[in-house]
């Protein structure tokens, strides 16, 4: 543990699982570097503060109604939080800043999607850094939304989805980071606000590493004119207790212990993605027909309008018997690190993508919304550490992809590239590695900020 720096950092995570995890990990990294940490959090989806006695927590009342808090329209929720949090957040932050008995606050570190925090920080004369929890490559695409709209790519037309985005190879129109179920204008405004308020910030922190996204990071450095700090992968340098909002079912690990090395397909689509009943059945039969062991996370709510497993075909569980294990939520980091896991069938949320890379686990990509399409295209076509399910989810296609990955020579090549990338992810955190150097740069930058 480094000497305490006598400075406090205030962190403000977006209250969604894929955003809370990296912010808590970042908090741990900065705490281990000697900073004191205060986390301001909404009462909605609040993390368990008792797991982090070394941080101060302040919970703000954002006053979401029950209907607002239970919506499946994530964009509507995020837009609303950017309105409802303004007053409570401003009050909380100014109270913290006026507490002269505490260490001085160097800066705010806010999730990029909480764009309103820039004007609050400005009004309190406090520097604001941004944590962008997704990759740099997808952020770059978000930053070109006005251009993409002008060129006619946005809003996406169904008839064009297989066409290339010629200005950003190898992306196809269907990979663009949109949320099909939400109003395009709502997304456009949220993205434009996020990008503009990021440009006004004092720097961006990324959960990525230079060797993985060099080209996107270089472009962002060139176009944003603010310091950029790729210091990931966070979870490999932070030993935080899990910030999971759902209980992780540990039976996964004892089940995995009984499976042969590199035999299991791990299937999980993160904390938000929802699929149709028809897609659920194709996944189920694809897994059953592949004859490979599988561990499948079926989160309550994964299948639109359904409770849990009531739509599994009759006899499915008996049919797959011991070969399949289904849970509501898994200890994902432990699962991916388990020697029995051969492949990760993922929605390519950024955390899942990075976690898979760090364990050298090849991916089957099935992006659902937002940055996931860009992430999946990079996995399949740029880093070439996975295979994407293109043009419709069909059980025969699933079986074919599983065979390609687990039996055929192509699978061997993909595995080798994945292990190579895993090595790079490890090296960047070594003493002179790119992320370690970037973290040193971030610390100097924070210490140089004058509020
Ligand atoms: C969301 C967006 O979907 C994603 O695209 C964006 O990059 C971040 O926010 P989410 O869909 O939940 O996140 O996916 P992901 O980014 O993969 O984060 C999920 C997190 O939950 C991961 O850290 C994963 O380890 C954890 N998890 C997932 C579990 O602990 N158990 C599980 O069973 C599944």
Boltz pocket constraint, residues with backbone or C-beta under 6 A from the ligand:
constraints:
  - pocket:
      binder: B
      contacts: [[A, 16], [A, 17], [A, 18], [A, 19], [A, 21], [A, 133], [A, 134], [A, 135], [A, 244], [A, 248], [A, 268], [A, 269], [A, 270], [A, 271], [A, 272], [A, 273], [A, 297], [A, 328], [A, 329], [A, 330], [A, 331], [A, 332], [A, 333], [A, 348], [A, 349], [A, 350], [A, 351], [A, 352], [A, 353], [A, 355], [A, 369], [A, 370], [A, 371], [A, 372]]
      max_distance: 6.0
